[in-house]
Amino acid sequence: MDDPRQALMESVRLSAEHGDPDALYVLGLWHADPLGPAHDPEQSRICLLRAARQGHVGALLKLRHGT
């Protein structure tokens, strides 16, 4: 993988798949970005909910104030 952004995204996705709350939060934010390449509001909510269930404060706040 030559593109450092792709490598970062892949690393975050892999960590999220293993349940890391910080990675789930970041992935949720990426999916929430309407201008981002991974825009998917439903997937954003799923990731943020998984992070929030683990006590991630940022995810809790994002869900409370809307995605």
mmCIF file of the C-alpha atoms, coordinates in Angstrom:
data_MODEL
# 
_entry.id   MODEL 
# 
loop_
_atom_site.group_PDB 
_atom_site.id 
_atom_site.type_symbol 
_atom_site.label_atom_id 
_atom_site.label_alt_id 
_atom_site.label_comp_id 
_atom_site.label_asym_id 
_atom_site.label_entity_id 
_atom_site.label_seq_id 
_atom_site.pdbx_PDB_ins_code 
_atom_site.Cartn_x 
_atom_site.Cartn_y 
_atom_site.Cartn_z 
_atom_site.occupancy 
_atom_site.B_iso_or_equiv 
_atom_site.pdbx_formal_charge 
_atom_site.auth_seq_id 
_atom_site.auth_comp_id 
_atom_site.auth_asym_id 
_atom_site.auth_atom_id 
_atom_site.pdbx_PDB_model_num 
ATOM 1  C CA . MET A 1 1  ? 0.000   0.000  0.000  1.00 0.00 ? 1  MET A CA 1 
ATOM 2  C CA . ASP A 1 2  ? 1.747   3.159  -1.198 1.00 0.00 ? 2  ASP A CA 1 
ATOM 3  C CA . ASP A 1 3  ? -0.859  5.715  -0.170 1.00 0.00 ? 3  ASP A CA 1 
ATOM 4  C CA . PRO A 1 4  ? -0.447  6.560  3.540  1.00 0.00 ? 4  PRO A CA 1 
ATOM 5  C CA . ARG A 1 5  ? -4.118  7.610  3.771  1.00 0.00 ? 5  ARG A CA 1 
ATOM 6  C CA . GLN A 1 6  ? -5.245  4.216  2.532  1.00 0.00 ? 6  GLN A CA 1 
ATOM 7  C CA . ALA A 1 7  ? -2.921  2.513  5.001  1.00 0.00 ? 7  ALA A CA 1 
ATOM 8  C CA . LEU A 1 8  ? -4.348  4.624  7.835  1.00 0.00 ? 8  LEU A CA 1 
ATOM 9  C CA . MET A 1 9  ? -7.939  3.878  6.812  1.00 0.00 ? 9  MET A CA 1 
ATOM 10 C CA . GLU A 1 10 ? -7.188  0.169  6.606  1.00 0.00 ? 10 GLU A CA 1 
ATOM 11 C CA . SER A 1 11 ? -5.542  0.204  10.024 1.00 0.00 ? 11 SER A CA 1 
ATOM 12 C CA . VAL A 1 12 ? -8.529  1.984  11.570 1.00 0.00 ? 12 VAL A CA 1 
ATOM 13 C CA . ARG A 1 13 ? -10.979 -0.413 9.903  1.00 0.00 ? 13 ARG A CA 1 
ATOM 14 C CA . LEU A 1 14 ? -9.067  -3.417 11.188 1.00 0.00 ? 14 LEU A CA 1 
ATOM 15 C CA . SER A 1 15 ? -8.974  -2.017 14.731 1.00 0.00 ? 15 SER A CA 1 
ATOM 16 C CA . ALA A 1 16 ? -12.700 -1.232 14.529 1.00 0.00 ? 16 ALA A CA 1 
ATOM 17 C CA . GLU A 1 17 ? -13.431 -4.790 13.412 1.00 0.00 ? 17 GLU A CA 1 
ATOM 18 C CA . HIS A 1 18 ? -11.697 -5.929 16.603 1.00 0.00 ? 18 HIS A CA 1 
ATOM 19 C CA . GLY A 1 19 ? -13.922 -3.643 18.667 1.00 0.00 ? 19 GLY A CA 1 
ATOM 20 C CA . ASP A 1 20 ? -11.501 -0.824 19.505 1.00 0.00 ? 20 ASP A CA 1 
ATOM 21 C CA . PRO A 1 21 ? -13.747 2.059  20.681 1.00 0.00 ? 21 PRO A CA 1 
ATOM 22 C CA . ASP A 1 22 ? -11.420 4.802  19.421 1.00 0.00 ? 22 ASP A CA 1 
ATOM 23 C CA . ALA A 1 23 ? -11.266 3.203  15.986 1.00 0.00 ? 23 ALA A CA 1 
ATOM 24 C CA . LEU A 1 24 ? -15.041 2.749  15.946 1.00 0.00 ? 24 LEU A CA 1 
ATOM 25 C CA . TYR A 1 25 ? -15.450 6.432  16.796 1.00 0.00 ? 25 TYR A CA 1 
ATOM 26 C CA . VAL A 1 26 ? -13.087 7.544  14.020 1.00 0.00 ? 26 VAL A CA 1 
ATOM 27 C CA . LEU A 1 27 ? -14.779 5.234  11.534 1.00 0.00 ? 27 LEU A CA 1 
ATOM 28 C CA . GLY A 1 28 ? -18.150 6.599  12.631 1.00 0.00 ? 28 GLY A CA 1 
ATOM 29 C CA . LEU A 1 29 ? -16.936 10.135 11.957 1.00 0.00 ? 29 LEU A CA 1 
ATOM 30 C CA . TRP A 1 30 ? -15.601 9.147  8.540  1.00 0.00 ? 30 TRP A CA 1 
ATOM 31 C CA . HIS A 1 31 ? -18.948 7.610  7.618  1.00 0.00 ? 31 HIS A CA 1 
ATOM 32 C CA . ALA A 1 32 ? -20.783 10.696 8.915  1.00 0.00 ? 32 ALA A CA 1 
ATOM 33 C CA . ASP A 1 33 ? -18.851 13.098 6.660  1.00 0.00 ? 33 ASP A CA 1 
ATOM 34 C CA . PRO A 1 34 ? -21.160 13.894 3.711  1.00 0.00 ? 34 PRO A CA 1 
ATOM 35 C CA . LEU A 1 35 ? -18.169 14.939 1.596  1.00 0.00 ? 35 LEU A CA 1 
ATOM 36 C CA . GLY A 1 36 ? -16.041 11.927 2.485  1.00 0.00 ? 36 GLY A CA 1 
ATOM 37 C CA . PRO A 1 37 ? -15.484 8.905  0.295  1.00 0.00 ? 37 PRO A CA 1 
ATOM 38 C CA . ALA A 1 38 ? -16.942 6.575  2.934  1.00 0.00 ? 38 ALA A CA 1 
ATOM 39 C CA . HIS A 1 39 ? -20.187 8.510  3.537  1.00 0.00 ? 39 HIS A CA 1 
ATOM 40 C CA . ASP A 1 40 ? -22.767 6.139  4.985  1.00 0.00 ? 40 ASP A CA 1 
ATOM 41 C CA . PRO A 1 41 ? -25.024 7.594  7.712  1.00 0.00 ? 41 PRO A CA 1 
ATOM 42 C CA . GLU A 1 42 ? -26.358 4.208  8.831  1.00 0.00 ? 42 GLU A CA 1 
ATOM 43 C CA . GLN A 1 43 ? -22.872 2.714  9.150  1.00 0.00 ? 43 GLN A CA 1 
ATOM 44 C CA . SER A 1 44 ? -21.821 5.861  11.030 1.00 0.00 ? 44 SER A CA 1 
ATOM 45 C CA . ARG A 1 45 ? -24.562 5.328  13.576 1.00 0.00 ? 45 ARG A CA 1 
ATOM 46 C CA . ILE A 1 46 ? -23.662 1.649  13.984 1.00 0.00 ? 46 ILE A CA 1 
ATOM 47 C CA . CYS A 1 47 ? -19.993 2.447  14.619 1.00 0.00 ? 47 CYS A CA 1 
ATOM 48 C CA . LEU A 1 48 ? -20.811 5.266  17.024 1.00 0.00 ? 48 LEU A CA 1 
ATOM 49 C CA . LEU A 1 49 ? -23.280 3.081  18.936 1.00 0.00 ? 49 LEU A CA 1 
ATOM 50 C CA . ARG A 1 50 ? -20.678 0.321  19.299 1.00 0.00 ? 50 ARG A CA 1 
ATOM 51 C CA . ALA A 1 51 ? -18.130 2.841  20.590 1.00 0.00 ? 51 ALA A CA 1 
ATOM 52 C CA . ALA A 1 52 ? -20.679 4.463  22.922 1.00 0.00 ? 52 ALA A CA 1 
ATOM 53 C CA . ARG A 1 53 ? -21.598 1.089  24.413 1.00 0.00 ? 53 ARG A CA 1 
ATOM 54 C CA . GLN A 1 54 ? -17.980 0.830  25.475 1.00 0.00 ? 54 GLN A CA 1 
ATOM 55 C CA . GLY A 1 55 ? -18.157 4.232  27.153 1.00 0.00 ? 55 GLY A CA 1 
ATOM 56 C CA . HIS A 1 56 ? -16.500 6.350  24.455 1.00 0.00 ? 56 HIS A CA 1 
ATOM 57 C CA . VAL A 1 57 ? -17.453 9.899  25.465 1.00 0.00 ? 57 VAL A CA 1 
ATOM 58 C CA . GLY A 1 58 ? -16.980 11.407 21.985 1.00 0.00 ? 58 GLY A CA 1 
ATOM 59 C CA . ALA A 1 59 ? -19.314 8.823  20.482 1.00 0.00 ? 59 ALA A CA 1 
ATOM 60 C CA . LEU A 1 60 ? -21.888 9.442  23.203 1.00 0.00 ? 60 LEU A CA 1 
ATOM 61 C CA . LEU A 1 61 ? -21.798 13.179 22.522 1.00 0.00 ? 61 LEU A CA 1 
ATOM 62 C CA . LYS A 1 62 ? -21.946 12.749 18.739 1.00 0.00 ? 62 LYS A CA 1 
ATOM 63 C CA . LEU A 1 63 ? -24.992 10.492 19.060 1.00 0.00 ? 63 LEU A CA 1 
ATOM 64 C CA . ARG A 1 64 ? -26.650 12.869 21.494 1.00 0.00 ? 64 ARG A CA 1 
ATOM 65 C CA . HIS A 1 65 ? -26.169 15.855 19.176 1.00 0.00 ? 65 HIS A CA 1 
ATOM 66 C CA . GLY A 1 66 ? -26.871 13.984 15.949 1.00 0.00 ? 66 GLY A CA 1 
ATOM 67 C CA . THR A 1 67 ? -24.739 12.411 13.271 1.00 0.00 ? 67 THR A CA 1 
# 
